Amino acid sequence: MSNTGNKITTKQELSERLGISNRTRAKYMNKLFYAELKQIGYNKNSTILNAKVVEFMIKEFTIIEN
């Protein structure tokens, strides 16, 4: 499901793609998965997400949904 390519993805776009609210996305990214995301370049204050962070979140939500 690595469909991110070089497209710039914002936190808002990621929330929409995952079908969750920004508040729920923030809870997952800033609390539950923060340690893992920080290792792959996530910064809480950044609006733009790198492809590795987007792929990680999509993978995790695919697992959670199933």
N, CA, C, O and CB atoms as a CASP TS submission, in Angstrom:
PFRMAT TS
TARGET T0000
AUTHOR 0000-0000-0000
METHOD Language model
MODEL 1
PARENT N/A
ATOM      1  N   MET     1       0.822  -1.194   0.000  1.00  0.00           N
ATOM      2  CA  MET     1       0.000   0.000   0.000  1.00  0.00           C
ATOM      3  C   MET     1       0.860   1.250   0.000  1.00  0.00           C
ATOM      4  O   MET     1       0.420   2.314   0.436  1.00  0.00           O
ATOM      5  CB  MET     1      -0.932   0.002   1.197  1.00  0.00           C
ATOM      6  N   SER     2       2.069   1.125  -0.481  1.00  0.00           N
ATOM      7  CA  SER     2       3.004   2.235  -0.533  1.00  0.00           C
ATOM      8  C   SER     2       2.698   3.114  -1.735  1.00  0.00           C
ATOM      9  O   SER     2       3.374   3.036  -2.761  1.00  0.00           O
ATOM     10  CB  SER     2       4.452   1.726  -0.590  1.00  0.00           C
ATOM     11  N   ASN     3       1.694   3.936  -1.604  1.00  0.00           N
ATOM     12  CA  ASN     3       1.226   4.762  -2.701  1.00  0.00           C
ATOM     13  C   ASN     3       1.571   6.229  -2.476  1.00  0.00           C
ATOM     14  O   ASN     3       0.944   7.112  -3.060  1.00  0.00           O
ATOM     15  CB  ASN     3      -0.272   4.597  -2.880  1.00  0.00           C
ATOM     16  N   THR     4       2.561   6.488  -1.635  1.00  0.00           N
ATOM     17  CA  THR     4       2.867   7.864  -1.265  1.00  0.00           C
ATOM     18  C   THR     4       3.741   8.565  -2.292  1.00  0.00           C
ATOM     19  O   THR     4       3.583   9.766  -2.510  1.00  0.00           O
ATOM     20  CB  THR     4       3.542   7.896   0.077  1.00  0.00           C
ATOM     21  N   GLY     5       4.662   7.843  -2.931  1.00  0.00           N
ATOM     22  CA  GLY     5       5.537   8.440  -3.929  1.00  0.00           C
ATOM     23  C   GLY     5       6.257   9.651  -3.367  1.00  0.00           C
ATOM     24  O   GLY     5       6.666   9.646  -2.206  1.00  0.00           O
ATOM     25  N   ASN     6       6.417  10.685  -4.172  1.00  0.00           N
ATOM     26  CA  ASN     6       7.066  11.910  -3.730  1.00  0.00           C
ATOM     27  C   ASN     6       6.058  12.991  -3.376  1.00  0.00           C
ATOM     28  O   ASN     6       6.435  14.143  -3.163  1.00  0.00           O
ATOM     29  CB  ASN     6       8.006  12.416  -4.799  1.00  0.00           C
ATOM     30  N   LYS     7       4.793  12.637  -3.312  1.00  0.00           N
ATOM     31  CA  LYS     7       3.743  13.590  -3.008  1.00  0.00           C
ATOM     32  C   LYS     7       3.893  14.079  -1.563  1.00  0.00           C
ATOM     33  O   LYS     7       4.109  13.289  -0.644  1.00  0.00           O
ATOM     34  CB  LYS     7       2.349  12.956  -3.235  1.00  0.00           C
ATOM     35  N   ILE     8       3.775  15.371  -1.388  1.00  0.00           N
ATOM     36  CA  ILE     8       3.824  15.944  -0.049  1.00  0.00           C
ATOM     37  C   ILE     8       2.510  15.625   0.657  1.00  0.00           C
ATOM     38  O   ILE     8       1.429  15.824   0.103  1.00  0.00           O
ATOM     39  CB  ILE     8       4.078  17.486  -0.099  1.00  0.00           C
ATOM     40  N   THR     9       2.621  15.130   1.880  1.00  0.00           N
ATOM     41  CA  THR     9       1.441  14.781   2.662  1.00  0.00           C
ATOM     42  C   THR     9       1.434  15.585   3.956  1.00  0.00           C
ATOM     43  O   THR     9       2.418  15.593   4.696  1.00  0.00           O
ATOM     44  CB  THR     9       1.404  13.262   2.960  1.00  0.00           C
ATOM     45  N   THR    10       0.329  16.254   4.221  1.00  0.00           N
ATOM     46  CA  THR    10       0.177  16.981   5.472  1.00  0.00           C
ATOM     47  C   THR    10      -0.522  16.086   6.489  1.00  0.00           C
ATOM     48  O   THR    10      -1.059  15.034   6.143  1.00  0.00           O
ATOM     49  CB  THR    10      -0.614  18.297   5.258  1.00  0.00           C
ATOM     50  N   LYS    11      -0.509  16.513   7.730  1.00  0.00           N
ATOM     51  CA  LYS    11      -1.193  15.758   8.775  1.00  0.00           C
ATOM     52  C   LYS    11      -2.688  15.678   8.491  1.00  0.00           C
ATOM     53  O   LYS    11      -3.313  14.642   8.721  1.00  0.00           O
ATOM     54  CB  LYS    11      -0.947  16.396  10.149  1.00  0.00           C
ATOM     55  N   GLN    12      -3.258  16.764   7.994  1.00  0.00           N
ATOM     56  CA  GLN    12      -4.682  16.802   7.645  1.00  0.00           C
ATOM     57  C   GLN    12      -4.990  15.765   6.568  1.00  0.00           C
ATOM     58  O   GLN    12      -5.971  15.029   6.675  1.00  0.00           O
ATOM     59  CB  GLN    12      -5.089  18.214   7.161  1.00  0.00           C
ATOM     60  N   GLU    13      -4.154  15.706   5.533  1.00  0.00           N
ATOM     61  CA  GLU    13      -4.353  14.738   4.450  1.00  0.00           C
ATOM     62  C   GLU    13      -4.242  13.306   4.958  1.00  0.00           C
ATOM     63  O   GLU    13      -4.993  12.430   4.528  1.00  0.00           O
ATOM     64  CB  GLU    13      -3.336  14.974   3.332  1.00  0.00           C
ATOM     65  N   LEU    14      -3.310  13.070   5.867  1.00  0.00           N
ATOM     66  CA  LEU    14      -3.166  11.731   6.436  1.00  0.00           C
ATOM     67  C   LEU    14      -4.413  11.347   7.218  1.00  0.00           C
ATOM     68  O   LEU    14      -4.888  10.217   7.109  1.00  0.00           O
ATOM     69  CB  LEU    14      -1.926  11.657   7.342  1.00  0.00           C
ATOM     70  N   SER    15      -4.949  12.272   8.003  1.00  0.00           N
ATOM     71  CA  SER    15      -6.178  12.008   8.753  1.00  0.00           C
ATOM     72  C   SER    15      -7.312  11.617   7.815  1.00  0.00           C
ATOM     73  O   SER    15      -8.037  10.654   8.062  1.00  0.00           O
ATOM     74  CB  SER    15      -6.578  13.237   9.582  1.00  0.00           C
ATOM     75  N   GLU    16      -7.453  12.375   6.742  1.00  0.00           N
ATOM     76  CA  GLU    16      -8.505  12.090   5.763  1.00  0.00           C
ATOM     77  C   GLU    16      -8.290  10.728   5.112  1.00  0.00           C
ATOM     78  O   GLU    16      -9.236   9.961   4.937  1.00  0.00           O
ATOM     79  CB  GLU    16      -8.549  13.187   4.687  1.00  0.00           C
ATOM     80  N   ARG    17      -7.063  10.437   4.761  1.00  0.00           N
ATOM     81  CA  ARG    17      -6.735   9.157   4.115  1.00  0.00           C
ATOM     82  C   ARG    17      -7.031   7.968   5.029  1.00  0.00           C
ATOM     83  O   ARG    17      -7.474   6.915   4.569  1.00  0.00           O
ATOM     84  CB  ARG    17      -5.259   9.137   3.701  1.00  0.00           C
ATOM     85  N   LEU    18      -6.780   8.147   6.331  1.00  0.00           N
ATOM     86  CA  LEU    18      -7.031   7.072   7.291  1.00  0.00           C
ATOM     87  C   LEU    18      -8.489   7.027   7.740  1.00  0.00           C
ATOM     88  O   LEU    18      -8.928   6.046   8.341  1.00  0.00           O
ATOM     89  CB  LEU    18      -6.130   7.236   8.500  1.00  0.00           C
ATOM     90  N   GLY    19      -9.234   8.083   7.450  1.00  0.00           N
ATOM     91  CA  GLY    19     -10.636   8.137   7.845  1.00  0.00           C
ATOM     92  C   GLY    19     -10.830   8.380   9.328  1.00  0.00           C
ATOM     93  O   GLY    19     -11.768   7.863   9.934  1.00  0.00           O
ATOM     94  N   ILE    20      -9.937   9.171   9.910  1.00  0.00           N
ATOM     95  CA  ILE    20     -10.016   9.486  11.339  1.00  0.00           C
ATOM     96  C   ILE    20      -9.934  11.000  11.515  1.00  0.00           C
ATOM     97  O   ILE    20      -9.554  11.726  10.596  1.00  0.00           O
ATOM     98  CB  ILE    20      -8.876   8.770  12.141  1.00  0.00           C
ATOM     99  N   SER    21     -10.295  11.460  12.704  1.00  0.00           N
ATOM    100  CA  SER    21     -10.219  12.894  12.982  1.00  0.00           C
ATOM    101  C   SER    21      -8.770  13.298  13.252  1.00  0.00           C
ATOM    102  O   SER    21      -7.921  12.453  13.537  1.00  0.00           O
ATOM    103  CB  SER    21     -11.119  13.269  14.187  1.00  0.00           C
ATOM    104  N   ASN    22      -8.504  14.592  13.157  1.00  0.00           N
ATOM    105  CA  ASN    22      -7.164  15.090  13.467  1.00  0.00           C
ATOM    106  C   ASN    22      -6.797  14.807  14.917  1.00  0.00           C
ATOM    107  O   ASN    22      -5.640  14.522  15.227  1.00  0.00           O
ATOM    108  CB  ASN    22      -7.073  16.592  13.186  1.00  0.00           C
ATOM    109  N   ARG    23      -7.766  14.884  15.786  1.00  0.00           N
ATOM    110  CA  ARG    23      -7.515  14.633  17.208  1.00  0.00           C
ATOM    111  C   ARG    23      -7.088  13.182  17.438  1.00  0.00           C
ATOM    112  O   ARG    23      -6.153  12.914  18.192  1.00  0.00           O
ATOM    113  CB  ARG    23      -8.772  14.954  18.041  1.00  0.00           C
ATOM    114  N   THR    24      -7.780  12.255  16.784  1.00  0.00           N
ATOM    115  CA  THR    24      -7.425  10.840  16.917  1.00  0.00           C
ATOM    116  C   THR    24      -6.049  10.578  16.306  1.00  0.00           C
ATOM    117  O   THR    24      -5.235   9.856  16.883  1.00  0.00           O
ATOM    118  CB  THR    24      -8.490   9.945  16.243  1.00  0.00           C
ATOM    119  N   ARG    25      -5.795  11.171  15.131  1.00  0.00           N
ATOM    120  CA  ARG    25      -4.484  11.016  14.498  1.00  0.00           C
ATOM    121  C   ARG    25      -3.383  11.543  15.393  1.00  0.00           C
ATOM    122  O   ARG    25      -2.331  10.918  15.521  1.00  0.00           O
ATOM    123  CB  ARG    25      -4.447  11.733  13.152  1.00  0.00           C
ATOM    124  N   ALA    26      -3.614  12.675  16.008  1.00  0.00           N
ATOM    125  CA  ALA    26      -2.622  13.270  16.905  1.00  0.00           C
ATOM    126  C   ALA    26      -2.371  12.362  18.103  1.00  0.00           C
ATOM    127  O   ALA    26      -1.228  12.209  18.534  1.00  0.00           O
ATOM    128  CB  ALA    26      -3.086  14.661  17.379  1.00  0.00           C
ATOM    129  N   LYS    27      -3.418  11.762  18.640  1.00  0.00           N
ATOM    130  CA  LYS    27      -3.259  10.848  19.779  1.00  0.00           C
ATOM    131  C   LYS    27      -2.366   9.666  19.388  1.00  0.00           C
ATOM    132  O   LYS    27      -1.463   9.288  20.134  1.00  0.00           O
ATOM    133  CB  LYS    27      -4.645  10.339  20.270  1.00  0.00           C
ATOM    134  N   TYR    28      -2.621   9.104  18.240  1.00  0.00           N
ATOM    135  CA  TYR    28      -1.808   7.983  17.779  1.00  0.00           C
ATOM    136  C   TYR    28      -0.368   8.397  17.510  1.00  0.00           C
ATOM    137  O   TYR    28       0.566   7.720  17.939  1.00  0.00           O
ATOM    138  CB  TYR    28      -2.411   7.381  16.525  1.00  0.00           C
ATOM    139  N   MET    29      -0.187   9.503  16.804  1.00  0.00           N
ATOM    140  CA  MET    29       1.156   9.903  16.405  1.00  0.00           C
ATOM    141  C   MET    29       1.975  10.476  17.548  1.00  0.00           C
ATOM    142  O   MET    29       3.182  10.239  17.610  1.00  0.00           O
ATOM    143  CB  MET    29       1.076  10.907  15.303  1.00  0.00           C
ATOM    144  N   ASN    30       1.358  11.218  18.452  1.00  0.00           N
ATOM    145  CA  ASN    30       2.101  11.919  19.498  1.00  0.00           C
ATOM    146  C   ASN    30       2.177  11.167  20.810  1.00  0.00           C
ATOM    147  O   ASN    30       2.910  11.569  21.714  1.00  0.00           O
ATOM    148  CB  ASN    30       1.487  13.244  19.739  1.00  0.00           C
ATOM    149  N   LYS    31       1.428  10.079  20.927  1.00  0.00           N
ATOM    150  CA  LYS    31       1.474   9.301  22.165  1.00  0.00           C
ATOM    151  C   LYS    31       1.762   7.834  21.897  1.00  0.00           C
ATOM    152  O   LYS    31       2.794   7.317  22.325  1.00  0.00           O
ATOM    153  CB  LYS    31       0.163   9.437  22.922  1.00  0.00           C
ATOM    154  N   LEU    32       0.865   7.160  21.196  1.00  0.00           N
ATOM    155  CA  LEU    32       0.975   5.713  21.039  1.00  0.00           C
ATOM    156  C   LEU    32       2.159   5.272  20.178  1.00  0.00           C
ATOM    157  O   LEU    32       2.855   4.321  20.532  1.00  0.00           O
ATOM    158  CB  LEU    32      -0.288   5.182  20.446  1.00  0.00           C
ATOM    159  N   PHE    33       2.394   5.946  19.060  1.00  0.00           N
ATOM    160  CA  PHE    33       3.463   5.543  18.142  1.00  0.00           C
ATOM    161  C   PHE    33       4.643   6.505  18.128  1.00  0.00           C
ATOM    162  O   PHE    33       5.512   6.389  17.264  1.00  0.00           O
ATOM    163  CB  PHE    33       2.914   5.417  16.752  1.00  0.00           C
ATOM    164  N   TYR    34       4.697   7.443  19.053  1.00  0.00           N
ATOM    165  CA  TYR    34       5.698   8.502  18.986  1.00  0.00           C
ATOM    166  C   TYR    34       7.133   7.981  18.955  1.00  0.00           C
ATOM    167  O   TYR    34       7.937   8.469  18.161  1.00  0.00           O
ATOM    168  CB  TYR    34       5.531   9.423  20.155  1.00  0.00           C
ATOM    169  N   ALA    35       7.472   7.018  19.786  1.00  0.00           N
ATOM    170  CA  ALA    35       8.852   6.518  19.842  1.00  0.00           C
ATOM    171  C   ALA    35       9.283   5.945  18.494  1.00  0.00           C
ATOM    172  O   ALA    35      10.390   6.211  18.025  1.00  0.00           O
ATOM    173  CB  ALA    35       8.991   5.446  20.938  1.00  0.00           C
ATOM    174  N   GLU    36       8.409   5.164  17.879  1.00  0.00           N
ATOM    175  CA  GLU    36       8.731   4.568  16.580  1.00  0.00           C
ATOM    176  C   GLU    36       8.816   5.637  15.491  1.00  0.00           C
ATOM    177  O   GLU    36       9.721   5.616  14.657  1.00  0.00           O
ATOM    178  CB  GLU    36       7.681   3.512  16.200  1.00  0.00           C
ATOM    179  N   LEU    37       7.862   6.571  15.508  1.00  0.00           N
ATOM    180  CA  LEU    37       7.828   7.614  14.490  1.00  0.00           C
ATOM    181  C   LEU    37       9.031   8.555  14.588  1.00  0.00           C
ATOM    182  O   LEU    37       9.565   8.996  13.570  1.00  0.00           O
ATOM    183  CB  LEU    37       6.541   8.410  14.609  1.00  0.00           C
ATOM    184  N   LYS    38       9.448   8.855  15.802  1.00  0.00           N
ATOM    185  CA  LYS    38      10.599   9.741  15.999  1.00  0.00           C
ATOM    186  C   LYS    38      11.852   9.139  15.370  1.00  0.00           C
ATOM    187  O   LYS    38      12.682   9.862  14.818  1.00  0.00           O
ATOM    188  CB  LYS    38      10.831  10.004  17.502  1.00  0.00           C
ATOM    189  N   GLN    39      11.986   7.823  15.453  1.00  0.00           N
ATOM    190  CA  GLN    39      13.153   7.143  14.880  1.00  0.00           C
ATOM    191  C   GLN    39      13.201   7.244  13.357  1.00  0.00           C
ATOM    192  O   GLN    39      14.277   7.163  12.765  1.00  0.00           O
ATOM    193  CB  GLN    39      13.152   5.682  15.290  1.00  0.00           C
ATOM    194  N   ILE    40      12.041   7.422  12.720  1.00  0.00           N
ATOM    195  CA  ILE    40      12.025   7.511  11.259  1.00  0.00           C
ATOM    196  C   ILE    40      11.832   8.952  10.764  1.00  0.00           C
ATOM    197  O   ILE    40      11.509   9.178   9.598  1.00  0.00           O
ATOM    198  CB  ILE    40      10.920   6.622  10.699  1.00  0.00           C
ATOM    199  N   GLY    41      12.035   9.924  11.672  1.00  0.00           N
ATOM    200  CA  GLY    41      12.075  11.311  11.249  1.00  0.00           C
ATOM    201  C   GLY    41      10.854  12.160  11.557  1.00  0.00           C
ATOM    202  O   GLY    41      10.745  13.279  11.055  1.00  0.00           O
ATOM    203  N   TYR    42       9.927  11.652  12.375  1.00  0.00           N
ATOM    204  CA  TYR    42       8.729  12.434  12.709  1.00  0.00           C
ATOM    205  C   TYR    42       9.053  13.515  13.725  1.00  0.00           C
ATOM    206  O   TYR    42       9.794  13.284  14.680  1.00  0.00           O
ATOM    207  CB  TYR    42       7.620  11.522  13.251  1.00  0.00           C
ATOM    208  N   ASN    43       8.488  14.704  13.508  1.00  0.00           N
ATOM    209  CA  ASN    43       8.616  15.821  14.429  1.00  0.00           C
ATOM    210  C   ASN    43       7.205  16.312  14.744  1.00  0.00           C
ATOM    211  O   ASN    43       6.443  16.623  13.830  1.00  0.00           O
ATOM    212  CB  ASN    43       9.510  16.970  13.827  1.00  0.00           C
ATOM    213  N   LYS    44       6.855  16.384  16.010  1.00  0.00           N
ATOM    214  CA  LYS    44       5.498  16.791  16.410  1.00  0.00           C
ATOM    215  C   LYS    44       5.088  18.144  15.836  1.00  0.00           C
ATOM    216  O   LYS    44       3.908  18.358  15.562  1.00  0.00           O
ATOM    217  CB  LYS    44       5.400  16.840  17.919  1.00  0.00           C
ATOM    218  N   ASN    45       6.024  19.046  15.653  1.00  0.00           N
ATOM    219  CA  ASN    45       5.705  20.409  15.219  1.00  0.00           C
ATOM    220  C   ASN    45       5.664  20.589  13.711  1.00  0.00           C
ATOM    221  O   ASN    45       5.323  21.668  13.226  1.00  0.00           O
ATOM    222  CB  ASN    45       6.698  21.355  15.788  1.00  0.00           C
ATOM    223  N   SER    46       6.006  19.551  12.967  1.00  0.00           N
ATOM    224  CA  SER    46       6.022  19.649  11.514  1.00  0.00           C
ATOM    225  C   SER    46       4.631  19.401  10.938  1.00  0.00           C
ATOM    226  O   SER    46       3.919  18.502  11.384  1.00  0.00           O
ATOM    227  CB  SER    46       7.025  18.656  10.923  1.00  0.00           C
ATOM    228  N   THR    47       4.254  20.192   9.958  1.00  0.00           N
ATOM    229  CA  THR    47       2.965  20.021   9.284  1.00  0.00           C
ATOM    230  C   THR    47       3.069  18.994   8.161  1.00  0.00           C
ATOM    231  O   THR    47       2.123  18.252   7.895  1.00  0.00           O
ATOM    232  CB  THR    47       2.468  21.363   8.725  1.00  0.00           C
ATOM    233  N   ILE    48       4.238  18.959   7.502  1.00  0.00           N
ATOM    234  CA  ILE    48       4.486  18.055   6.383  1.00  0.00           C
ATOM    235  C   ILE    48       5.114  16.771   6.910  1.00  0.00           C
ATOM    236  O   ILE    48       6.043  16.806   7.716  1.00  0.00           O
ATOM    237  CB  ILE    48       5.401  18.721   5.317  1.00  0.00           C
ATOM    238  N   LEU    49       4.594  15.640   6.444  1.00  0.00           N
ATOM    239  CA  LEU    49       5.093  14.337   6.879  1.00  0.00           C
ATOM    240  C   LEU    49       5.937  13.695   5.781  1.00  0.00           C
ATOM    241  O   LEU    49       5.614  13.799   4.598  1.00  0.00           O
ATOM    242  CB  LEU    49       3.924  13.411   7.267  1.00  0.00           C
ATOM    243  N   ASN    50       7.020  13.030   6.186  1.00  0.00           N
ATOM    244  CA  ASN    50       7.825  12.344   5.183  1.00  0.00           C
ATOM    245  C   ASN    50       7.163  11.012   4.815  1.00  0.00           C
ATOM    246  O   ASN    50       6.288  10.523   5.528  1.00  0.00           O
ATOM    247  CB  ASN    50       9.272  12.115   5.702  1.00  0.00           C
ATOM    248  N   ALA    51       7.590  10.447   3.706  1.00  0.00           N
ATOM    249  CA  ALA    51       6.968   9.232   3.163  1.00  0.00           C
ATOM    250  C   ALA    51       7.052   8.055   4.135  1.00  0.00           C
ATOM    251  O   ALA    51       6.121   7.253   4.211  1.00  0.00           O
ATOM    252  CB  ALA    51       7.629   8.852   1.843  1.00  0.00           C
ATOM    253  N   LYS    52       8.152   7.942   4.878  1.00  0.00           N
ATOM    254  CA  LYS    52       8.302   6.828   5.826  1.00  0.00           C
ATOM    255  C   LYS    52       7.258   6.903   6.939  1.00  0.00           C
ATOM    256  O   LYS    52       6.720   5.879   7.359  1.00  0.00           O
ATOM    257  CB  LYS    52       9.716   6.830   6.435  1.00  0.00           C
ATOM    258  N   VAL    53       6.977   8.099   7.408  1.00  0.00           N
ATOM    259  CA  VAL    53       5.981   8.288   8.467  1.00  0.00           C
ATOM    260  C   VAL    53       4.592   7.937   7.940  1.00  0.00           C
ATOM    261  O   VAL    53       3.824   7.252   8.616  1.00  0.00           O
ATOM    262  CB  VAL    53       6.008   9.747   8.997  1.00  0.00           C
ATOM    263  N   VAL    54       4.273   8.402   6.745  1.00  0.00           N
ATOM    264  CA  VAL    54       2.967   8.115   6.139  1.00  0.00           C
ATOM    265  C   VAL    54       2.803   6.614   5.940  1.00  0.00           C
ATOM    266  O   VAL    54       1.754   6.061   6.271  1.00  0.00           O
ATOM    267  CB  VAL    54       2.811   8.857   4.788  1.00  0.00           C
ATOM    268  N   GLU    55       3.811   5.954   5.411  1.00  0.00           N
ATOM    269  CA  GLU    55       3.748   4.510   5.190  1.00  0.00           C
ATOM    270  C   GLU    55       3.579   3.758   6.506  1.00  0.00           C
ATOM    271  O   GLU    55       2.814   2.796   6.576  1.00  0.00           O
ATOM    272  CB  GLU    55       5.009   4.026   4.468  1.00  0.00           C
ATOM    273  N   PHE    56       4.288   4.188   7.549  1.00  0.00           N
ATOM    274  CA  PHE    56       4.168   3.553   8.866  1.00  0.00           C
ATOM    275  C   PHE    56       2.738   3.656   9.375  1.00  0.00           C
ATOM    276  O   PHE    56       2.165   2.664   9.826  1.00  0.00           O
ATOM    277  CB  PHE    56       5.140   4.199   9.874  1.00  0.00           C
ATOM    278  N   MET    57       2.160   4.852   9.306  1.00  0.00           N
ATOM    279  CA  MET    57       0.806   5.040   9.817  1.00  0.00           C
ATOM    280  C   MET    57      -0.218   4.241   9.017  1.00  0.00           C
ATOM    281  O   MET    57      -1.136   3.659   9.595  1.00  0.00           O
ATOM    282  CB  MET    57       0.439   6.514   9.796  1.00  0.00           C
ATOM    283  N   ILE    58      -0.069   4.209   7.702  1.00  0.00           N
ATOM    284  CA  ILE    58      -0.995   3.430   6.876  1.00  0.00           C
ATOM    285  C   ILE    58      -0.889   1.951   7.231  1.00  0.00           C
ATOM    286  O   ILE    58      -1.903   1.264   7.354  1.00  0.00           O
ATOM    287  CB  ILE    58      -0.706   3.647   5.370  1.00  0.00           C
ATOM    288  N   LYS    59       0.325   1.470   7.392  1.00  0.00           N
ATOM    289  CA  LYS    59       0.540   0.061   7.761  1.00  0.00           C
ATOM    290  C   LYS    59      -0.092  -0.244   9.121  1.00  0.00           C
ATOM    291  O   LYS    59      -0.783  -1.251   9.272  1.00  0.00           O
ATOM    292  CB  LYS    59       2.055  -0.267   7.794  1.00  0.00           C
ATOM    293  N   GLU    60       0.137   0.607  10.089  1.00  0.00           N
ATOM    294  CA  GLU    60      -0.418   0.382  11.431  1.00  0.00           C
ATOM    295  C   GLU    60      -1.946   0.398  11.406  1.00  0.00           C
ATOM    296  O   GLU    60      -2.578  -0.425  12.069  1.00  0.00           O
ATOM    297  CB  GLU    60       0.102   1.448  12.411  1.00  0.00           C
ATOM    298  N   PHE    61      -2.538   1.305  10.666  1.00  0.00           N
ATOM    299  CA  PHE    61      -3.994   1.366  10.620  1.00  0.00           C
ATOM    300  C   PHE    61      -4.586   0.217   9.838  1.00  0.00           C
ATOM    301  O   PHE    61      -5.717  -0.191  10.106  1.00  0.00           O
ATOM    302  CB  PHE    61      -4.442   2.670  10.020  1.00  0.00           C
ATOM    303  N   THR    62      -3.856  -0.314   8.882  1.00  0.00           N
ATOM    304  CA  THR    62      -4.323  -1.510   8.166  1.00  0.00           C
ATOM    305  C   THR    62      -4.365  -2.680   9.130  1.00  0.00           C
ATOM    306  O   THR    62      -5.302  -3.478   9.093  1.00  0.00           O
ATOM    307  CB  THR    62      -3.405  -1.837   6.949  1.00  0.00           C
ATOM    308  N   ILE    63      -3.370  -2.796   9.989  1.00  0.00           N
ATOM    309  CA  ILE    63      -3.323  -3.872  10.991  1.00  0.00           C
ATOM    310  C   ILE    63      -4.443  -3.692  12.006  1.00  0.00           C
ATOM    311  O   ILE    63      -5.117  -4.659  12.359  1.00  0.00           O
ATOM    312  CB  ILE    63      -1.949  -3.899  11.710  1.00  0.00           C
ATOM    313  N   ILE    64      -4.651  -2.467  12.479  1.00  0.00           N
ATOM    314  CA  ILE    64      -5.694  -2.192  13.489  1.00  0.00           C
ATOM    315  C   ILE    64      -7.075  -2.505  12.944  1.00  0.00           C
ATOM    316  O   ILE    64      -7.908  -3.065  13.656  1.00  0.00           O
ATOM    317  CB  ILE    64      -5.637  -0.724  13.945  1.00  0.00           C
ATOM    318  N   GLU    65      -7.329  -2.149  11.687  1.00  0.00           N
ATOM    319  CA  GLU    65      -8.658  -2.377  11.093  1.00  0.00           C
ATOM    320  C   GLU    65      -8.961  -3.848  10.923  1.00  0.00           C
ATOM    321  O   GLU    65     -10.125  -4.246  10.982  1.00  0.00           O
ATOM    322  CB  GLU    65      -8.762  -1.685   9.749  1.00  0.00           C
ATOM    323  N   ASN    66      -7.933  -4.674  10.710  1.00  0.00           N
ATOM    324  CA  ASN    66      -8.153  -6.108  10.476  1.00  0.00           C
ATOM    325  C   ASN    66      -8.097  -6.853  11.730  1.00  0.00           C
ATOM    326  O   ASN    66      -8.260  -8.073  11.732  1.00  0.00           O
ATOM    327  CB  ASN    66      -7.158  -6.673   9.524  1.00  0.00           C
TER
END
